[in-house]
């Protein structure tokens, strides 16, 4: 390791709880206060994310495309399920034996 280089370390609940505590933030959309827990702060710090600006309901309302995409992928997965076939390639419901 080079001189003066900081070793990268993952923050954990133990290392963070001594320095930080739950914070109350204000949503930029609705103006309501919401709690940003120490666990969430650890997650954000480990993933180099900025602190949230919106509460959970406003985040979900801001991204309706996410729910639509989630529904479409579930429907697509259901459509692509393979059907069970017999050993001769005949479907289980076929009476052509």
C-alpha positions in Angstrom: 0.0 0.0 0.0 1.3 3.5 -0.9 2.2 5.8 1.9 -0.7 7.9 3.0 -3.3 5.8 1.2 -6.4 5.0 3.2 -7.5 1.3 3.3 -11.0 0.9 1.9 -13.3 -0.3 4.6 -17.0 -1.2 4.7 -19.0 0.6 7.3 -21.0 -1.5 9.6 -23.7 -0.8 12.2 -21.0 -1.1 14.9 -18.7 1.5 13.4 -21.5 3.8 12.5 -23.6 3.8 15.6 -20.9 5.6 17.6 -20.9 8.5 15.1 -24.4 8.8 13.8 -28.0 8.5 14.9 -31.4 8.3 13.3 -32.1 11.6 11.5 -35.4 13.3 10.7 -35.5 14.6 7.1 -38.1 16.6 5.3 -39.5 15.4 2.0 -38.9 17.9 -0.8 -42.2 17.0 -2.4 -44.9 16.7 0.3 -43.0 18.5 3.2 -43.7 15.7 5.6 -40.9 14.5 7.9 -39.5 11.0 7.7 -36.9 9.1 9.6 -33.6 8.1 8.1 -32.3 5.2 10.2 -28.7 4.4 11.1 -29.1 1.1 9.1 -30.2 3.1 6.0 -27.3 5.5 6.5 -24.9 2.6 6.6 -26.4 1.2 3.4 -26.2 4.6 1.7 -22.6 5.1 2.8 -21.5 1.7 1.6 -23.1 2.3 -1.8 -21.9 5.9 -2.1 -25.4 7.2 -2.4 -26.5 10.7 -1.4 -29.1 11.1 1.4 -32.7 10.8 0.4 -34.7 13.9 -0.5 -38.1 12.2 -0.7 -40.1 10.0 1.7 -41.0 6.5 0.6 -44.6 7.2 -0.7 -43.3 10.2 -2.7 -40.5 8.1 -4.2 -43.0 5.4 -5.2 -45.3 8.0 -6.7 -42.5 9.6 -8.6 -41.6 6.2 -10.3 -44.9 4.7 -11.5 -42.9 3.2 -14.4 -41.2 0.9 -11.9 -44.5 -0.8 -10.9 -45.5 -1.1 -14.6 -42.2 -2.7 -15.5 -42.4 -5.0 -12.5 -45.9 -6.2 -13.6 -44.8 -6.7 -17.2 -41.8 -8.7 -16.3 -43.9 -11.0 -14.0 -46.4 -11.5 -16.8 -43.6 -12.2 -19.3 -42.1 -14.7 -17.0 -45.4 -16.5 -16.6 -45.9 -16.6 -20.4 -42.4 -18.0 -20.9 -42.7 -20.9 -18.5 -42.0 -24.2 -20.3 -44.8 -26.7 -20.6 -44.2 -30.2 -19.4 -43.8 -32.7 -22.1 -43.8 -36.4 -22.1 -40.8 -38.5 -23.1 -41.8 -38.6 -26.7 -42.5 -34.8 -26.9 -46.2 -35.3 -26.5 -47.9 -33.0 -23.9 -49.2 -34.6 -20.7 -52.7 -33.7 -21.6 -52.6 -35.3 -25.0 -54.3 -38.7 -25.3 -52.3 -39.7 -28.4 -50.5 -42.7 -27.0 
